[in-house]
């Protein structure tokens, strides 16, 4: 690996010293805020007179090469600034473009800066601006960032109420969710039915599935980066929303005009008010079963201020919490709750148009608790706290070479406490406190070999210590070709994961226990190779296809009959390996007021673990062979639109009993004979396939002092009973024999939604 690093540095130095000249003309400049002079990232420049496009980097700089005409007319757009058009002469080197903060509506902006960012990312990565997310069918009346990602190829959930997503054969714990760079350990409300991210504050989202930049690490499958937008620096604005189950409020405005701003948003559910009222009315009736009581809330803010024309500071905060009372009776109880929190500080400095520095520091935490009281009383509590720091530097040396590098330091504390009581007496307790340090460095060279070919060479050096030291280098390579409307990428990436997500009892609840690597739990690793292509065929149709292959080591699975509540986690797991491969395809159609997307994934995933299935290969429960997502949007009028989405997922794997055994003395009655299921191979059968149709109708109206919007939707239009989980029952036949009958539990039927919002 040292040879790899020396090769990277040698190429970088040679390209700095050797500056080839290009026969083609080029345009280079920087886009800045008109008031503060600060650079603006993710600004899109779209050629109107010729087919030339660019998007500004983090330092506000853009470069357009191979210009064939003396001047070009560009449309310049950003979601937070006034759109502009500008004629730019070719061979311009030090152009400064100033944009004014946006004080008008964004309805007429048709080009998304987040979408234009795709020109620098592998074609299979997903980048969506908030306008694109808002165009999708709305569930429960609210725009949802994560739901927009679930319809993308290679991404799915194993059930409608699952607290995890799965990406390219990875488990639910193999993904990082980053809100403005800070870790969100559990990004879900309503058991995965809604995300914790308030869309009123979001600028866009980026999901990296391959070709990861080396500043991303610590997870095996994907990195999901959600970007909060900066509050309005010119005037105060707000938005209020009222739905069937929750309400929300957003306020933004200047703290000091054209210098500093704040944006803050909050949401609160009142689902528990309906269930409590229902339970009170029906309490005492025969065969009455109380409805679960559920509540959630979240609040997030971003404070942005310039410290001069070349630097600024940001304070960001986030808090979300959920509480679920599944069973609340005099003799039985099952309650659970979870919460995410973080506070962060960002400093950014732009000494010149070619240099960029940033420092980020923050503290984040996640807590989960479970209170179960049946025959005995079980109390579970799990906490994880993290202090993270990073320093990043980016330098553009020439038209040929751009280098980014950085350092990072994370310290994490883990606490787990499980207690079993009976008549208030402690019968059993398992408690653990651990610490870890994760630190390292990264470097990446972005090399423009020609006007059509780019080569990214990166390395991330990971150092992790708990009770054992791990030093793991992770190389990253991207070879990209782009000409006219065709883009092709070939990527390779190695990733490591040192924190492992353990799920107690295998329930579809956010009962998350994070456990670090150490002497008794090795790090997980993945090597992935992808090749992808994207082509714009004409003004109406564009499409893409990607092939991926992943080889994964040190993949863990649970022993038969594992108990991670009162036994050591490392003693209840088995270590194996895995493999995943697949094909992803997507097509986008845009014709006038009609737009449609179709995404398809064909995948195959397996695991091989000594101690499971006699060491033979088996499919994990999250192996979904076929996955289809289709959406349709029709703009009936300028202020009225109709959306529909349909999805299909092939069957999920489960373990089915092979037979029954008669056992005496099992349970409370030692004289009674009981039938006990006998299990053979793991995940030996498949559940029924799932599919669903959702519809929504969105209407908006302009007012003299604001804008109102109404969204009406239907979830699961044809009331498909998709399985939430499958359990097994016994049934006696006519010949007095007993057989096993699988039964499924479905959770979400036909469900209408309504939401009203008003912007002021």
CORVEN-V727686 format. One record per pair of residues at least 4 apart in sequence whose ideal C-beta (glycine too) atoms are under 8 Angstrom apart, sorted by the first residue. I is the first residue (numbers start at 0). J is the second residue. Records with the same first field share a line. If there is no record, write none. Layout:
I=J / J
//
This chain:
0=4 / 458 / 472 / 474
1=5
2=6
3=7 / 458 / 472 / 474
4=8 / 442 / 458
5=9
6=10 / 456
7=11 / 442 / 444 / 456 / 457 / 458
8=12
9=13
10=14 / 444 / 446 / 456
11=15 / 400 / 402 / 444
12=16
13=17
14=396 / 397 / 399 / 400 / 444 / 446
15=396 / 397 / 400
18=397 / 399
19=399
21=25 / 64 / 65 / 398 / 450
23=64 / 65 / 66 / 67 / 450
24=65 / 66 / 67 / 89 / 90
25=62 / 63 / 64 / 65 / 66 / 89 / 90 / 398
26=62 / 63 / 66 / 71 / 87 / 88 / 89 / 90 / 91 / 94
27=60 / 61 / 62 / 63 / 91 / 92 / 93 / 94 / 398
28=60 / 61 / 87 / 91 / 93 / 94 / 95 / 96 / 352
29=38 / 55 / 58 / 59 / 60 / 61 / 94 / 95 / 96 / 352
30=38 / 39 / 42 / 55 / 59 / 61 / 75 / 77 / 96 / 97 / 98
31=35 / 36 / 37 / 38 / 39 / 59 / 95 / 96 / 97 / 98
32=36 / 37 / 38 / 39 / 80 / 97 / 98 / 100
33=97 / 98 / 99 / 100
34=99 / 100 / 232 / 257 / 258
35=232 / 257 / 258 / 305 / 308 / 311
36=308 / 309
37=59 / 305 / 308 / 309 / 310 / 311 / 349
38=55 / 57 / 58 / 59 / 60 / 349 / 352 / 355
39=55 / 59 / 77 / 80 / 98
40=55 / 56 / 57 / 58 / 59
41=54 / 55 / 77 / 112 / 113 / 115 / 116 / 203
42=54 / 55 / 59 / 61 / 75 / 76 / 77 / 80 / 98 / 112
43=52 / 53 / 54 / 74 / 75 / 76 / 77 / 110 / 111 / 112 / 114 / 115
44=52 / 53 / 54 / 55 / 61 / 63 / 73 / 74 / 75
45=52 / 73 / 74 / 76 / 110 / 115
46=50 / 51 / 52 / 63 / 71 / 72 / 73
47=72 / 73 / 74 / 84
48=68 / 70 / 71 / 72
49=66 / 67 / 68 / 71
50=483 / 484
51=63 / 66 / 71 / 73
52=63 / 115 / 118
53=61 / 62 / 63 / 115 / 118
54=61 / 112 / 115 / 116 / 118 / 119
55=59 / 60 / 61
56=60 / 61 / 355 / 393 / 395
57=355 / 357 / 393
58=349 / 352 / 353 / 354 / 355 / 393 / 395
59=349 / 352
60=352 / 353 / 395
62=398
63=71
64=398 / 447 / 450
65=450
66=71 / 89 / 90
68=89
69=88 / 89
70=86 / 87 / 88 / 89
71=86 / 87 / 89
72=84 / 85 / 86
73=84 / 85 / 86 / 87
74=82 / 83 / 84 / 110
75=82 / 83 / 84 / 85 / 96 / 98
76=80 / 82 / 83 / 108 / 110 / 112
77=98 / 101 / 112
78=101 / 105 / 108 / 111 / 112 / 113 / 128 / 129 / 130 / 202 / 203 / 228
79=100 / 101 / 202 / 228 / 229
80=98 / 99 / 100 / 101
81=98 / 99 / 100 / 101 / 102 / 103
82=107 / 108
83=96 / 98
85=96
87=91 / 94
93=352
100=231 / 232 / 233 / 257
101=105 / 231
102=231 / 233 / 234
104=701 / 706
105=130
106=637
108=130
110=114 / 115
111=115 / 127 / 128 / 130 / 131 / 203
112=116 / 128 / 203
113=126 / 127 / 128 / 129 / 131 / 202 / 203 / 204 / 205 / 226
114=126 / 127 / 128 / 131
116=120 / 126 / 205
117=122 / 124 / 126
118=481 / 486
120=124 / 126 / 205 / 207 / 210
121=208 / 209 / 210 / 477 / 479 / 488 / 490 / 529 / 531
122=486 / 487 / 488 / 531 / 532 / 533 / 543 / 545
123=152 / 153 / 208 / 209 / 488 / 529 / 531 / 543 / 545 / 547 / 583
124=205 / 206 / 207 / 208 / 209 / 210
125=148 / 151 / 154 / 204 / 205 / 206 / 208
126=203 / 204 / 205 / 206
127=131 / 132 / 147 / 148 / 203 / 204 / 205
128=132 / 202 / 203
129=133 / 142 / 198 / 201 / 202 / 203 / 228
130=134
131=135 / 147
132=142 / 143 / 144 / 147 / 198 / 201 / 203 / 204
133=142 / 198
134=594 / 632 / 640 / 642
135=142 / 146 / 147 / 150 / 630 / 632 / 642 / 644
136=630 / 642 / 643 / 644 / 693 / 694 / 695 / 712
137=141 / 142 / 143 / 642 / 695 / 697 / 710 / 712 / 752 / 754
138=143 / 146 / 192 / 193 / 693 / 712 / 714 / 752
139=192 / 193 / 242 / 243 / 244 / 245 / 712 / 714 / 750 / 752 / 754
140=240 / 242 / 243 / 710 / 711 / 712 / 752 / 753 / 754
141=193 / 198 / 240 / 242 / 245 / 247 / 754
142=198
143=147 / 193 / 194 / 196 / 198
144=148 / 194 / 196 / 198 / 201 / 204 / 225
145=149 / 164 / 186 / 187 / 194 / 196 / 223
146=150 / 194
147=151 / 204
148=154 / 164 / 204 / 206 / 223
149=154 / 155 / 156 / 164 / 628
150=154 / 596 / 598 / 628 / 630 / 644 / 646
151=206 / 585 / 598 / 628
152=545 / 583 / 584 / 585 / 598 / 599 / 600 / 626 / 628
153=166 / 167 / 208 / 545 / 547 / 581 / 583 / 600 / 602
154=164 / 165 / 166 / 206 / 208 / 221
155=164 / 165 / 600 / 623 / 626 / 648
156=161 / 163 / 164 / 165 / 191
157=161 / 163 / 165 / 620 / 621 / 623 / 651
158=507 / 651 / 689 / 721 / 722 / 723 / 724
159=191 / 192 / 689 / 691 / 721 / 723 / 746 / 747
160=189 / 190 / 191 / 192 / 507 / 723 / 746 / 747
161=171 / 190 / 191 / 507
162=171 / 185 / 187 / 190 / 191 / 507 / 508 / 509 / 511
163=170 / 171 / 172 / 174 / 191 / 500
164=171 / 174
165=169 / 170 / 171 / 220 / 621 / 623
166=173 / 174 / 208 / 220 / 221
167=208 / 220 / 221 / 527 / 547 / 549 / 579 / 581 / 602
168=220 / 549 / 551 / 577 / 578 / 579 / 580 / 581 / 602 / 604 / 621 / 622
169=173 / 174 / 219 / 220 / 221 / 525 / 549 / 551 / 579
170=220 / 500 / 619 / 621
171=500 / 502 / 621
172=499 / 500 / 511
173=218 / 219 / 220 / 221 / 496 / 523
174=218 / 220 / 221 / 222 / 223
175=182 / 215 / 217 / 218 / 221 / 222 / 223
176=182 / 183 / 184 / 186 / 223 / 225
177=181 / 182 / 183 / 222 / 223 / 224 / 225
178=183 / 196 / 225 / 227 / 299 / 315 / 317 / 341
179=225 / 226 / 227 / 301 / 313 / 315 / 343 / 345
180=224 / 343 / 345 / 359 / 361 / 389
181=315 / 317 / 341 / 343 / 361 / 363 / 387
182=341 / 363 / 385 / 387
183=195 / 317 / 339 / 341 / 363
184=339 / 363 / 365 / 383 / 511 / 513
185=195 / 337 / 339 / 365 / 367 / 509 / 511
186=194 / 195 / 196 / 339
187=191 / 192 / 193 / 194 / 195 / 509
188=192 / 193 / 194 / 195 / 268 / 295 / 297 / 319 / 321
189=193 / 293 / 295 / 321
190=323 / 507 / 508 / 509
191=507
192=747
195=297 / 319 / 339
196=200 / 201 / 225 / 299
197=201 / 247 / 249 / 264 / 265 / 266 / 297 / 299
199=238 / 240 / 247 / 249 / 264
200=227 / 228 / 249 / 262 / 263 / 264 / 299 / 301
201=225 / 226 / 227 / 228
202=226 / 227 / 228
203=225 / 226
204=223 / 224 / 225 / 226
205=223 / 224 / 226
206=221 / 222 / 223 / 224
207=211 / 212 / 215 / 221 / 222 / 223 / 224
208=220 / 221 / 529 / 547
209=490 / 492 / 527 / 529 / 531 / 545 / 547
210=455 / 475 / 477 / 488 / 490 / 492 / 529
211=215 / 216 / 222 / 475 / 492 / 494
212=403 / 443 / 457 / 475
213=441 / 442 / 443 / 457 / 458 / 459 / 473 / 475
214=389 / 391 / 403 / 405 / 407 / 441 / 443 / 459
215=222
216=407 / 439 / 441 / 459 / 461 / 473 / 494 / 495
217=409 / 437 / 461 / 495 / 496 / 497 / 498
218=222 / 494 / 496
219=494 / 495 / 496 / 523 / 524 / 525 / 551
220=494 / 525
227=262 / 299 / 301 / 315
228=262 / 301
229=260 / 262 / 301 / 303
230=251 / 252 / 253 / 260 / 261 / 262 / 301 / 302 / 303
231=235 / 236 / 251 / 252 / 253 / 260 / 262
232=253 / 256 / 257 / 258 / 259 / 260
233=253 / 256 / 257
234=252 / 253
235=250 / 251 / 252 / 253
236=250 / 251 / 252 / 758 / 759
237=248 / 249 / 250 / 251 / 758 / 759
238=247 / 248 / 249 / 756 / 757 / 758 / 759
239=246 / 247 / 248 / 249 / 756 / 757 / 759
240=246 / 247 / 248 / 754 / 755 / 756 / 757
241=246 / 754 / 755 / 756
242=246 / 752 / 753 / 754 / 755
243=752 / 753 / 754
244=268 / 269 / 270
245=266 / 267 / 268 / 269 / 270 / 295
246=266 / 267 / 269
247=264 / 265 / 266 / 267
248=264 / 265 / 266
249=262 / 263 / 264
250=262 / 263 / 264
251=260 / 261 / 262 / 263
252=260 / 261
253=257 / 258 / 259 / 260
254=258 / 259 / 260 / 261 / 302 / 304
255=259 / 304
258=304 / 305
259=302 / 303 / 304 / 305
260=302 / 303 / 304
261=300 / 301 / 302 / 303
262=300 / 301
263=298 / 299 / 300 / 301
264=298 / 299 / 300
265=296 / 297 / 298
266=295 / 296 / 297 / 298
267=296
268=293 / 294 / 295 / 296
269=273 / 294
270=274 / 293 / 294
271=275 / 292 / 293 / 294 / 322
272=276
273=277
274=278 / 289 / 290 / 291 / 292 / 293
275=279 / 292
276=280
277=281 / 290
278=282 / 289 / 290 / 292
281=287
282=287 / 289
283=287
289=326 / 327 / 328
291=323 / 324 / 325 / 326
292=322 / 323 / 324 / 327
293=321 / 322 / 323 / 324
294=321 / 322
295=319 / 320 / 321 / 322
296=319 / 320
297=317 / 318 / 319 / 320
298=316 / 317 / 318 / 319
299=315 / 316 / 317 / 318
300=314 / 315 / 316
301=313 / 314 / 315
302=313 / 314 / 315
303=311 / 312 / 313
304=311 / 312 / 313
305=310 / 311
306=310 / 311 / 312
309=348 / 349 / 350
310=346 / 347 / 348 / 349
311=346 / 347
312=344 / 345 / 346 / 347
313=343 / 344 / 345 / 346 / 347
314=342 / 343 / 344 / 345
315=341 / 342 / 343 / 344 / 345 / 361
316=341 / 342 / 343
317=339 / 340 / 341
318=338 / 339 / 340
319=338 / 339 / 340
320=336 / 337 / 338 / 339
321=336 / 337 / 338 / 509
322=334 / 335 / 336
323=334 / 335 / 336 / 508
324=333 / 334
325=333 / 334 / 335
326=331 / 332 / 333 / 334
327=332 / 334
328=332
331=372 / 373
332=370 / 371 / 372
333=369 / 370 / 371 / 372 / 373
334=369 / 370 / 371
335=367 / 368 / 369 / 370 / 508 / 509 / 510
336=367 / 368
337=365 / 366 / 367 / 368 / 509 / 511
338=365 / 366
339=363 / 364 / 365
340=363 / 364 / 365
341=361 / 362 / 363 / 364
342=361 / 362
343=359 / 360 / 361 / 362
344=359 / 360 / 361
345=357 / 358 / 359
346=357 / 358 / 359
347=355 / 356 / 357
348=355 / 356 / 357
349=354 / 355 / 356
350=354 / 356
352=395
353=394 / 395 / 396
354=392 / 393 / 394 / 395
355=391 / 392 / 393 / 394
356=390 / 391 / 392
357=389 / 390 / 391
358=388 / 389 / 390 / 391
359=387 / 388 / 389 / 391
360=386 / 387 / 388 / 389
361=386 / 387
362=384 / 385 / 386 / 387
363=384 / 385 / 387
364=382 / 383 / 384 / 385
365=382 / 383 / 511 / 513
366=380 / 381 / 382
367=379 / 380 / 381 / 382 / 509 / 510 / 511 / 512
368=378 / 379 / 380 / 381
369=377 / 378 / 379 / 380 / 503 / 508 / 510
370=377 / 378 / 379
371=376 / 377 / 379
372=376 / 377
375=419 / 420 / 421 / 426
376=419 / 420 / 421
377=417 / 418 / 419 / 420 / 564
378=416 / 417 / 418 / 419 / 420
379=416 / 417 / 503 / 510 / 564
380=414 / 415 / 416 / 417
381=414 / 415 / 416 / 510 / 511 / 512 / 513
382=412 / 413 / 414 / 415
383=411 / 412 / 413 / 414 / 513
384=411 / 412
385=409 / 410 / 411 / 412
386=409 / 410 / 411
387=407 / 408 / 409
388=407 / 408 / 409
389=405 / 406 / 407 / 408
390=405 / 406 / 407
391=403 / 404 / 405
392=403 / 404 / 405
393=401 / 402 / 403 / 404
394=401 / 402 / 403
395=400 / 401
396=400 / 401 / 402
398=447
399=446 / 447 / 448
400=444 / 445 / 446 / 447
401=444 / 445
402=442 / 443 / 444 / 445
403=442 / 443 / 445
404=440 / 441 / 442 / 443
405=440 / 441
406=438 / 439 / 440
407=437 / 438 / 439 / 440 / 441
408=436 / 437 / 438
409=436 / 437 / 438
410=434 / 435 / 436 / 437
411=434 / 435 / 436 / 437 / 498 / 515
412=432 / 433 / 434
413=431 / 432 / 433 / 434 / 435 / 513 / 514 / 515
414=431 / 432
415=429 / 430 / 431 / 432 / 512
416=428 / 429 / 430 / 431
417=428 / 429 / 430 / 564 / 565
418=425 / 427 / 428
419=425 / 426 / 427 / 428 / 565
420=424 / 425 / 426
421=426
427=565
428=565
429=564 / 565 / 566
433=465 / 514 / 515 / 517
434=465
435=463 / 464 / 465 / 497 / 498 / 515 / 516
436=462 / 463 / 464
437=461 / 462 / 463 / 497
438=462
439=459 / 460 / 461 / 462
440=459 / 460
441=457 / 458 / 459 / 460
442=457 / 458
443=455 / 456 / 457 / 458 / 475
444=455 / 456 / 457
445=453 / 455
446=453 / 454 / 455 / 456
447=452 / 453
448=452 / 453 / 454
451=480 / 481 / 482
452=478 / 479 / 480
453=477 / 478 / 479 / 480 / 481
454=476 / 477 / 478 / 479
455=475 / 476 / 477 / 478 / 479
456=475 / 476
457=474 / 475 / 476 / 477
458=472 / 473 / 474 / 475
459=472 / 473 / 475
460=470 / 471 / 472 / 473
461=469 / 470 / 471 / 472 / 473 / 495 / 497
462=468 / 469 / 470 / 471
463=468 / 469 / 471 / 495 / 497 / 515 / 516 / 522
464=468 / 469
465=515 / 516 / 517
466=517 / 518
467=516 / 517 / 518
469=495 / 497 / 516 / 522
471=495 / 522 / 524
473=492 / 493 / 494 / 495
474=491 / 492 / 493
475=490 / 491 / 492 / 493
476=490 / 491 / 492
477=488 / 489 / 490
478=488 / 489 / 490
479=486 / 487 / 488
480=485 / 486 / 487 / 488
481=485 / 486 / 487
484=534 / 535 / 536 / 541
485=532 / 533 / 534 / 535
486=532 / 533 / 534
487=530 / 531 / 532 / 533
488=529 / 530 / 531 / 532
489=529 / 530
490=527 / 528 / 529 / 530 / 531
491=526 / 527 / 528
492=526 / 527
493=524 / 525 / 526 / 527
494=524 / 525 / 527
495=522 / 523 / 524 / 525
496=522 / 523 / 524
497=515 / 516 / 522
498=513 / 514 / 515 / 516
499=513 / 514 / 515 / 516 / 520 / 523 / 555
500=511 / 512 / 513
501=511 / 512 / 513 / 514 / 563 / 568 / 572
502=506 / 510 / 511 / 512
503=510 / 512 / 563 / 564
504=510 / 564
505=557
506=510
507=723 / 724
512=563 / 568
514=520 / 568
515=520
516=520 / 521 / 522
517=569
519=567 / 569
520=555 / 568 / 569 / 572
521=553 / 574
522=553
523=551 / 552 / 553 / 554 / 555
524=551 / 552 / 553
525=549 / 550 / 551 / 552
526=549 / 550 / 551
527=547 / 548 / 549 / 550
528=547 / 548
529=545 / 546 / 547 / 548
530=545 / 546
531=543 / 544 / 545 / 546
532=543 / 544 / 545
533=541 / 542 / 543
534=541 / 542 / 543
535=540 / 541
536=540 / 541 / 542
538=589
539=588 / 589 / 590
540=586 / 587 / 588 / 589
541=586 / 587
542=584 / 585 / 586 / 587
543=584 / 585
544=582 / 583 / 584 / 585
545=582 / 583 / 584
546=580 / 581 / 582 / 583
547=579 / 580 / 581 / 583
548=578 / 579 / 580
549=577 / 578 / 579 / 580
550=576 / 577 / 578
551=576 / 577 / 578 / 579
552=576
553=574 / 576
554=574 / 575 / 576 / 577 / 606 / 608
555=572 / 573 / 574 / 575
556=572 / 573 / 575 / 606 / 608 / 611 / 619
557=561 / 563 / 571 / 572 / 573
558=571 / 572 / 573 / 610
559=611 / 678
561=566 / 571 / 572
562=566 / 571
563=568 / 571
566=570 / 571
567=571
568=572
573=608 / 609 / 610 / 611
574=608
575=606 / 607 / 608 / 609 / 611
576=606 / 607 / 608
577=604 / 605 / 606 / 607 / 619
578=604 / 605
579=602 / 603 / 604 / 605
580=602 / 603
581=600 / 601 / 602 / 603
582=600 / 601 / 602
583=598 / 599 / 600 / 601
584=598 / 599 / 600
585=596 / 597 / 598 / 599
586=596 / 597
587=594 / 595 / 596
588=593 / 594 / 595 / 596
589=593 / 594
590=594
592=633 / 634 / 635
593=631 / 632 / 633 / 634
594=631 / 632
595=629 / 630 / 631 / 632
596=628 / 629 / 630
597=627 / 628 / 629
598=627 / 628 / 629
599=625 / 626 / 627 / 628
600=623 / 625 / 626 / 627
601=624 / 625
602=622 / 623 / 624 / 626
603=622 / 624
604=618 / 619 / 621 / 622
605=616 / 617 / 618 / 619 / 622
606=611 / 616 / 617 / 618 / 619
607=614 / 615 / 616 / 617
608=612 / 614
609=614
610=614
611=617 / 681
612=616 / 617 / 680 / 681
615=680
617=680 / 681 / 682
618=622 / 652 / 682
619=652 / 682
620=651 / 652 / 653 / 682
621=651
622=651 / 652
623=648 / 649 / 651
624=649 / 650
625=647 / 648 / 649
626=646 / 647 / 648 / 649
627=645 / 646 / 647 / 648
628=644 / 645 / 646
629=644 / 645 / 646
630=642 / 643 / 644 / 645
631=642 / 643 / 644
632=640 / 641 / 642
633=640 / 641 / 642
634=639 / 640
635=639 / 640 / 641
638=698 / 699 / 700 / 701
639=696 / 697 / 698 / 699
640=696 / 697
641=694 / 695 / 696 / 697
642=694 / 695 / 696 / 697
643=692 / 693 / 694 / 695
644=692 / 693
645=690 / 691 / 692 / 693
646=689 / 690 / 691
647=688 / 689 / 690
648=688 / 689 / 690
649=685 / 688
650=685 / 686 / 687 / 688
651=685 / 686 / 722
652=682 / 683 / 684 / 685 / 686
653=682 / 684 / 685 / 686 / 725
654=678 / 680 / 681 / 682 / 683 / 684
655=683 / 684 / 727 / 739 / 741
656=676 / 677 / 678 / 727 / 739
657=677 / 678 / 679
658=676 / 677 / 739
659=674 / 675 / 676 / 677 / 729 / 737 / 739
660=674 / 675 / 676 / 677
661=672 / 673 / 674 / 675
662=672 / 673 / 674 / 675
663=669 / 670 / 671 / 672 / 673
664=669 / 670
665=673 / 675
666=671 / 673
674=729 / 737
676=727 / 739
679=683
686=722 / 725 / 743
687=722 / 743
689=719 / 721 / 722
690=719 / 721
691=714 / 715 / 716 / 719 / 721
692=715 / 716 / 717
693=712 / 713 / 714 / 715 / 716
694=712 / 713 / 716
695=710 / 711 / 712 / 713
696=710 / 711 / 712
697=708 / 709 / 710
698=708 / 709 / 710
699=706 / 707 / 708 / 709
700=706 / 707 / 708
701=706
702=706 / 707
704=759
705=757 / 758 / 759
706=757 / 758
707=755 / 756 / 757 / 758
708=755 / 756 / 757 / 758
709=753 / 754 / 755
710=752 / 753 / 754 / 755 / 756
711=751 / 752 / 753
712=751 / 752 / 753
713=749 / 750 / 751 / 752
714=747 / 749 / 750 / 751 / 752
715=719 / 721 / 747 / 748 / 749 / 750
716=749
717=749
718=748 / 749
720=743 / 745 / 748
721=745 / 747
722=743 / 744 / 745
723=743 / 744 / 745 / 746
724=743 / 744
725=741 / 742 / 743 / 744
726=741 / 742 / 743 / 744
727=739 / 740 / 741 / 742
728=739 / 740 / 742
729=737 / 738 / 739 / 740
730=737 / 738 / 740
731=735 / 736 / 737
732=736 / 737 / 738
//
